[in-house]
Amino acid sequence: MATREFRSALSAAFCLFLGGCQAGLGQDLPDGFERIALQVDGVARTGILYAPASAAEKPAPLVFVFHGHGGRAERMARTFAMREHWPEAISVYLQGLNTPGRLTDPLGKKPGWQHDIGAQGDRDLKLFDAALAHVKGKFKVDEKRIYCTGHSNGGGFTYLLWAARGEVLAAVAPSAAASAGRYAKLLKPKPAMHLAGEQDALVKYEWQKATMDAVRALNGCDAEGQPWAPLATLYPSKGGTPFVAFIQPGGHEGAPGAPALSARVFNEQPR
């Protein structure tokens, strides 16, 4: 059972993760980042990115990070600061458009990501493609080390990318999402980490457990796991596609340790 203090800390982290808190987290560009401006089917799309100086001369890993429903790219860059845990990697935070949610915001008054392949003209899949091309045009990218992570709706979009752009990605780390079953026939084995809260009242833990079980089976993982990090269990795979389950005792919050764990998983898994 989580303590009241632990739950409070996780709730604060969740608020930051989804961009719901305003104090001290405006939309100013974080230090070291630059803006991305793209046209996708005639629609202006935006994002921000961080690139190490070395990426101008030698191939660097590339990590895409997707905010949850109602979130902002700038806030996600501050609260899921990939560059602090993997400064050698390029990190990209794209901005979603207003999108009806499956579990909240049915009128689509807040930004998010497409929920299905083919939905909304695949506007966000096309954004991913355009952003990837943009980054490759400006920096040297290690083609074998391209990764994706995201929380809640961003985690669902991470699963969608695995299904639709799996040949591009070396590994994925969705959080608080349960979309793997929707794309079961399209997913191919891939190293992955799933981050879940046992008390998640929005994306039910039993849904996420079913997702994790499905991914472990897909990846041909061992039935027994082994400790990998606090609250995290590694399930090895003879096929080279291990799975890590990070299960925290809180709710839908973005776990404070998620950026560091995601960086570790990605660092260990080139394609």
N, C-alpha and C positions, 0 to 999 in steps of 0.2 A: 504494500500500500504506500503510495507516495505521500510525503509529508505536505502540510499546507504550504510551507515555504517553497518546496520543490515545485508544486503545482503553480504557485504564483510566478516563479521564475519562468516556467515553461509557458504560461499564459502570456507573459510579457514577450517572450521570444516569438510566440505565434503571432502576436500583434505586429511585431516588427517584420516577421517573415512575409506576411500578407500585405504589408503596407498600410495597415489600418490605423497606426498611431502617428500623430503629427509631430509631437514634441521632438525637436532636435533632428528631425529627419525630413527636411525639405527636399525639393527636387533639384537642388544644386548638384552639379556634377562632382562626384567624388574625386579626390586628388589622384592624378595619374591616369584618368580616364579621358576618352574622347568620344564624341557623339557619332552615331551612324545615322545617315539619312538615305532611305531607299524608296524606290517606287515599285510597287507590286500590283500589277493589273491596274495601273493608274491611280493607286491609293498610296498616299504618303505613309511610310512606316519608319519607325525610329528604334533606336537602341543605344547602348553605350558599350565600350570595350576598353579593356586594359591589355597592353602588349608590352612585354619586356623589351629592352633595347636590343637584346640578342636576337630577337625575332626578325630583325632586318637583315641578318646575315646567315643565320642557321635555323633549320626547321624547329619549330616549337610545338609542344602539345597545344590543343585547343579545346576549351570547355565551354559549352553552352549551358546557361542557367536560366530557368523559366520561373517567373513569379506565380503565385497563386491567384485565384479569382479576386479581383479588386485591388491587385498589387501594382507596384510601380518598379520599373527597371532600376531607377536610381536607388531606391530603398533596398531592393534586393542586393544590389552591389555592395551596400554598406553592411547588411546583416548576414549575407552569405558571401563573405569576402574571400573568394577563392584565391586571389593573389597573395593573401597573407599566409596561406598554407601551401601554395604551389606557385611561387613567384616566377618560375621559369615558364609557366604556361600563359597563353593568351586566354582571357576570359571574356565572354560575350553575354550581355544581358539585354534581351530584346523586350520591346513593349507590346503588350497585347492590345486589341481593340475591344470595344464594348461587345459583350457576348452573353446571351442567355445562359445561366448556369443550370446544371442538372439537379443540384441539391439546394441551391440558393439563387437569388436574383433572377427569377424567371423572365423578367422583362428586359434583361440584358443592359442594365444601366451602369455596369462596372466592367472594367477590362478583363479579358481572359483569352483563352485559346480554344480553337475548334475541338470538338469532342470526338469526332469520327472522321475517318478518311473519306474524302469527298464532300464533307460538309462545308458550307459557306465558300464554295469554289476553291477549297483547299488553300485559302488565303494564308494560313500560318505555315503550312508545309512549303508554300512558295516563298514565304518570308525566310524560312530557314535556308532554303536553297540560295536565295539572293544574298543573305548575310554571309553564308559560307563562301560564296564566290567573291564577295567584297573583301573579306578577310584575306583570302588567298591572293587577291590582287594587290594588297598592301604589304603583306608580311609573308615570311616563309613558314609554311605549316607542315608539320609532320603528318602525312596522310594516314599513318598507322596509329595515330594517337589523337583521335577526335572523340569527344565524350559529351554526354548530356545528363543533366540532372534538373529536378524541379520539384516544387512542393504543391500538393493538393491538385488543383487544375493543371498546374505546371508539371506535376508528377504524372498525371494522366496523359498530358501531351508528350512527356518523355516516352511513355509506353507506345503512343501513336508513332513517334519518330522511330522507335525500335522496329515497329512493324513496317513502316513505309520507307525508311531510309536506313535500315539495319546494315546495309553493306558499307555505309560510311562510318558507322560508329564502332569504336573498339569496346566500349563498356558503357553502362547506364546506371543511374542511381536515383530512381524515383522515390518520393516521400509522400506518405499519406494519400495514396492513390490505389485504385483497384480496377485497372482497365485491361490487364493482360488477357482476361478471358474473351474480351471483345475482339481481340486480334489473334486468337490462339492459332489459327491456320496460317497466319502470316509471319509469326515470330520464328526466328531461327536461333539456336543456342548462342548465348553471348554472356560474358561475365557481367554480373549485376549485383547491386546492393539495393535492398528495399528497406526503408525506414518507416516504422509504424508505431503508433501509440495504442496501448492496450485499452485505454478509456476513450478512444476517439468516438465522439458522438455524431460526427458528420459523415466521415467515410468509415463505416463500422469496421471494428477490428476483425470480425469474422470474415468480412469481404476481403480485407487485406491478407488475412491468413490463407484464404483460398487462392489468392493471387500468388503469394509466396510459394505455396505448395505446388502450384502449376508451373512456376518458373523453375523450381528445383527439379521437377520431373523433366521439363523440357531440356534443361542443361545437363541431365544425366548425373546429378549430384549424389554423393554418398548419403545414405539414410541418417547417419550420425554426424553431427557437426562437432566443431572444436572451437574453444574460445579464441577470439580474434582481437577483441577490444572490449572494454566495459560495455555491457548490454548488447554486444555484437557476437554472433556465431557464424563461423565460416563453414560452408558445406563444400568440400573439395569435389572436383569432377575429373575423371580420367580423360575426358575429352578436352580439358583445358578451359572449361567455362564454369568456374566456381561461382557460388552464390553466397552473399553475406546478408544475414537477417539482423537488422538493428531494431530491437524492440524496447521502447522506453515505457515507463509506467504511466505516463500522462495521457493527454487527449490528442486533439488535432494539431497541437503545437508543432512548429518546426523545431526539432531538437537542437539545442545550442551546439552540440558537437558535430552536427551534420556536415559543415564545410570541411572540417579536418578529416573526417572519415571518408567523405567523397573523394577528396584529394588523394588520400592513401589508396583507396580502391583503384582509382584511375592510374595512379603512378605505378601500381603493380600489374596493370593489365594493358599492355600494348596489343594491337590487333595482329 
